[in-house]
Amino acid sequence: MTQYLPYAMNRRSFLSQAGGGLGMLALSHLLGQQLPAAGDGSRRGDPLAPQLLERRPRAKSVILLFQNGGPSQMDLFDPKPELTRHHGKPYPGNIEAHFHKQVRNLLQSPFRFQPHGQCGMQLCELLPHVGSIADEITLIRSMKTESVDHERALRLIHSGSSIVPKASLGSWVVYGLGSEREDLPAYVVLTDPGGLPIDGVNNWASAFLPAACQGTPFRSSGQPVMHLQPPRELSAAARQNQLALLGQLNADHRTRYPQQDELQARIDHFELAARMQTAVPGVVDLAGETQETRALYGLDQEETADYGRRCLLARRLVEQGVRFVSVYLHSQPWDTHSKNASQLGGLCRRTDRPSAALVTDLKRRGMLEDTLVIWAGEFGRLPVSQGPDGRDHNRHAFSIWLAGGGFKQGYVHGATDDFGYKATEDSVGVHDLHATLLHALGIDHKRLAFHHEGRDDTLTDVVVSGARVIPELLA
């Protein structure tokens, strides 16, 4: 009787396992590329090893200050005198709105604008601290997106797709650049104690990219990572014995199931968690920060303390080698469908000082040149009122600003029409923004790809989007 060993190699198993390697050999020859070695960042190697960079990057880390809800561009960054002159009159043309039955007449901004810095950048009076860093930032006034729906616009600016949730920008950056630390996540998300943003964890998901590329949520107070620390009653010796046994079991699983990527990712996460137990407490402990630094971020004021703490933690994380940090507010605070003016006042008092402090602190520490700070929401607001004092969603124009990482200093890019409804000069689509961000990080957005479901997936999907790098934004 013939005996069949469970792990014996026969012709069928050889061809099924070797076929992929033969195909890779042929493809490598056609593309004139070398085969990746172990630890190359492929799913069969180290998922946090860097991919091929096109050039020496200006930026090596990113901090995203995401303003969920859609900040009003004509109230904060894009002054419109004609909007003031025509206040209360009907909009002269067709206008797209999320709540189209509630569209009313043109609504002026109640806030004054004034020039800031040597560049003379016009900013709202609600942003005196951002005004103090005007000579450091690139202000894009001509952003546009594809949808007036929060979920779809959030998906687009986070993952490059407004329809299907895909890998997030942070995950792509980590996949491209790899990680500098083995005891900290490469991608950290600092969430708001008040709750998650709209679409929750999808905003920092890795989707089809290796699971090690996804964002790891940290809390800004209390225990930073839930369930990370072992029980108090567990001795150090007992903990070491547990980890040793777990290591042996993991090694056995790797040997028996070498093709199980999900299993490998789970093992990697457990091992990272064990290393984080030592590293994380020191990174999030602000006791060593000077009183001057704490005051700079507004930690001594109740209104700015929470957001300021997260901005300071973001600086500490990139200082320790974390590649990408996202800082979030709670669900949709900038979604000013009513009481637009009063809500903006409170939000700016909360975020203006810490946001500017982050840029100031990075610069004085010599970190701004290779750290890119992005302040952005998912879309803008309409120049007409929704109800008596609100503004509805606007996909045709919004403003964002960037600092450091090779972007121009004291520069305003693009323009909108007289009322701020549509981008009319040098418009920048979300895919263009992504392509330019990757370029600043030394990555060609067309070549950073991951084979998924029969195609090479990219962040910008250039064939469909026509994404291009915007050289005018870069120094």
ChimeraX attribute file (.defattr): number of C-alpha atoms within 10 A of each C-alpha:
attribute: neighborCount
match mode: 1-to-1
recipient: residues
	/A:1	3
	/A:2	4
	/A:3	5
	/A:4	8
	/A:5	7
	/A:6	6
	/A:7	8
	/A:8	8
	/A:9	12
	/A:10	8
	/A:11	8
	/A:12	9
	/A:13	12
	/A:14	11
	/A:15	13
	/A:16	10
	/A:17	13
	/A:18	12
	/A:19	12
	/A:20	11
	/A:21	12
	/A:22	12
	/A:23	11
	/A:24	13
	/A:25	14
	/A:26	12
	/A:27	13
	/A:28	14
	/A:29	12
	/A:30	9
	/A:31	8
	/A:32	9
	/A:33	10
	/A:34	9
	/A:35	12
	/A:36	13
	/A:37	11
	/A:38	11
	/A:39	15
	/A:40	18
	/A:41	21
	/A:42	19
	/A:43	18
	/A:44	16
	/A:45	13
	/A:46	17
	/A:47	24
	/A:48	26
	/A:49	19
	/A:50	19
	/A:51	19
	/A:52	16
	/A:53	16
	/A:54	14
	/A:55	12
	/A:56	11
	/A:57	17
	/A:58	20
	/A:59	23
	/A:60	22
	/A:61	26
	/A:62	25
	/A:63	27
	/A:64	20
	/A:65	23
	/A:66	18
	/A:67	25
	/A:68	23
	/A:69	25
	/A:70	28
	/A:71	29
	/A:72	30
	/A:73	25
	/A:74	28
	/A:75	25
	/A:76	21
	/A:77	23
	/A:78	23
	/A:79	24
	/A:80	20
	/A:81	14
	/A:82	13
	/A:83	21
	/A:84	15
	/A:85	11
	/A:86	15
	/A:87	18
	/A:88	15
	/A:89	13
	/A:90	13
	/A:91	18
	/A:92	8
	/A:93	5
	/A:94	6
	/A:95	14
	/A:96	15
	/A:97	20
	/A:98	16
	/A:99	12
	/A:100	11
	/A:101	9
	/A:102	14
	/A:103	22
	/A:104	20
	/A:105	18
	/A:106	23
	/A:107	24
	/A:108	22
	/A:109	21
	/A:110	11
	/A:111	16
	/A:112	13
	/A:113	20
	/A:114	14
	/A:115	14
	/A:116	19
	/A:117	14
	/A:118	9
	/A:119	14
	/A:120	15
	/A:121	20
	/A:122	19
	/A:123	23
	/A:124	23
	/A:125	18
	/A:126	20
	/A:127	19
	/A:128	18
	/A:129	18
	/A:130	25
	/A:131	23
	/A:132	15
	/A:133	19
	/A:134	27
	/A:135	19
	/A:136	23
	/A:137	23
	/A:138	24
	/A:139	24
	/A:140	22
	/A:141	27
	/A:142	27
	/A:143	27
	/A:144	21
	/A:145	23
	/A:146	17
	/A:147	19
	/A:148	22
	/A:149	16
	/A:150	21
	/A:151	17
	/A:152	20
	/A:153	25
	/A:154	27
	/A:155	22
	/A:156	27
	/A:157	24
	/A:158	26
	/A:159	30
	/A:160	24
	/A:161	23
	/A:162	20
	/A:163	11
	/A:164	11
	/A:165	21
	/A:166	25
	/A:167	27
	/A:168	27
	/A:169	25
	/A:170	30
	/A:171	30
	/A:172	25
	/A:173	26
	/A:174	29
	/A:175	27
	/A:176	26
	/A:177	24
	/A:178	22
	/A:179	23
	/A:180	16
	/A:181	14
	/A:182	14
	/A:183	16
	/A:184	24
	/A:185	29
	/A:186	30
	/A:187	26
	/A:188	24
	/A:189	25
	/A:190	24
	/A:191	21
	/A:192	19
	/A:193	14
	/A:194	9
	/A:195	12
	/A:196	17
	/A:197	22
	/A:198	16
	/A:199	15
	/A:200	14
	/A:201	15
	/A:202	20
	/A:203	27
	/A:204	25
	/A:205	23
	/A:206	25
	/A:207	16
	/A:208	14
	/A:209	24
	/A:210	24
	/A:211	21
	/A:212	24
	/A:213	28
	/A:214	28
	/A:215	26
	/A:216	19
	/A:217	20
	/A:218	20
	/A:219	16
	/A:220	23
	/A:221	13
	/A:222	8
	/A:223	14
	/A:224	16
	/A:225	18
	/A:226	10
	/A:227	9
	/A:228	14
	/A:229	14
	/A:230	12
	/A:231	9
	/A:232	7
	/A:233	7
	/A:234	9
	/A:235	11
	/A:236	11
	/A:237	9
	/A:238	11
	/A:239	13
	/A:240	11
	/A:241	12
	/A:242	11
	/A:243	15
	/A:244	12
	/A:245	12
	/A:246	15
	/A:247	15
	/A:248	11
	/A:249	11
	/A:250	18
	/A:251	12
	/A:252	11
	/A:253	15
	/A:254	16
	/A:255	9
	/A:256	11
	/A:257	11
	/A:258	11
	/A:259	13
	/A:260	12
	/A:261	15
	/A:262	12
	/A:263	15
	/A:264	21
	/A:265	16
	/A:266	14
	/A:267	18
	/A:268	17
	/A:269	15
	/A:270	16
	/A:271	17
	/A:272	16
	/A:273	20
	/A:274	16
	/A:275	14
	/A:276	18
	/A:277	16
	/A:278	13
	/A:279	16
	/A:280	20
	/A:281	14
	/A:282	12
	/A:283	15
	/A:284	22
	/A:285	14
	/A:286	14
	/A:287	9
	/A:288	7
	/A:289	10
	/A:290	10
	/A:291	11
	/A:292	9
	/A:293	13
	/A:294	19
	/A:295	17
	/A:296	19
	/A:297	28
	/A:298	24
	/A:299	19
	/A:300	13
	/A:301	13
	/A:302	11
	/A:303	15
	/A:304	21
	/A:305	19
	/A:306	20
	/A:307	28
	/A:308	29
	/A:309	21
	/A:310	27
	/A:311	29
	/A:312	26
	/A:313	22
	/A:314	28
	/A:315	20
	/A:316	18
	/A:317	23
	/A:318	22
	/A:319	16
	/A:320	14
	/A:321	17
	/A:322	25
	/A:323	27
	/A:324	28
	/A:325	28
	/A:326	25
	/A:327	22
	/A:328	22
	/A:329	23
	/A:330	18
	/A:331	18
	/A:332	17
	/A:333	17
	/A:334	21
	/A:335	24
	/A:336	23
	/A:337	18
	/A:338	16
	/A:339	14
	/A:340	23
	/A:341	17
	/A:342	11
	/A:343	16
	/A:344	20
	/A:345	14
	/A:346	13
	/A:347	18
	/A:348	20
	/A:349	16
	/A:350	20
	/A:351	26
	/A:352	21
	/A:353	22
	/A:354	28
	/A:355	23
	/A:356	22
	/A:357	25
	/A:358	22
	/A:359	24
	/A:360	19
	/A:361	17
	/A:362	22
	/A:363	17
	/A:364	9
	/A:365	9
	/A:366	10
	/A:367	21
	/A:368	22
	/A:369	16
	/A:370	20
	/A:371	27
	/A:372	26
	/A:373	26
	/A:374	21
	/A:375	17
	/A:376	20
	/A:377	22
	/A:378	32
	/A:379	32
	/A:380	31
	/A:381	30
	/A:382	29
	/A:383	31
	/A:384	27
	/A:385	23
	/A:386	26
	/A:387	16
	/A:388	15
	/A:389	16
	/A:390	22
	/A:391	29
	/A:392	27
	/A:393	28
	/A:394	29
	/A:395	25
	/A:396	25
	/A:397	29
	/A:398	33
	/A:399	29
	/A:400	21
	/A:401	19
	/A:402	25
	/A:403	27
	/A:404	27
	/A:405	24
	/A:406	22
	/A:407	25
	/A:408	21
	/A:409	20
	/A:410	19
	/A:411	21
	/A:412	20
	/A:413	19
	/A:414	16
	/A:415	21
	/A:416	24
	/A:417	14
	/A:418	14
	/A:419	22
	/A:420	28
	/A:421	22
	/A:422	22
	/A:423	21
	/A:424	16
	/A:425	13
	/A:426	16
	/A:427	20
	/A:428	23
	/A:429	21
	/A:430	23
	/A:431	25
	/A:432	20
	/A:433	19
	/A:434	23
	/A:435	23
	/A:436	24
	/A:437	28
	/A:438	23
	/A:439	24
	/A:440	25
	/A:441	27
	/A:442	20
	/A:443	23
	/A:444	20
	/A:445	26
	/A:446	17
	/A:447	13
	/A:448	21
	/A:449	19
	/A:450	18
	/A:451	11
	/A:452	11
	/A:453	8
	/A:454	6
	/A:455	9
	/A:456	12
	/A:457	20
	/A:458	20
	/A:459	27
	/A:460	27
	/A:461	17
	/A:462	16
	/A:463	8
	/A:464	7
	/A:465	14
	/A:466	11
	/A:467	22
	/A:468	19
	/A:469	20
	/A:470	17
	/A:471	11
	/A:472	12
	/A:473	20
	/A:474	19
	/A:475	14
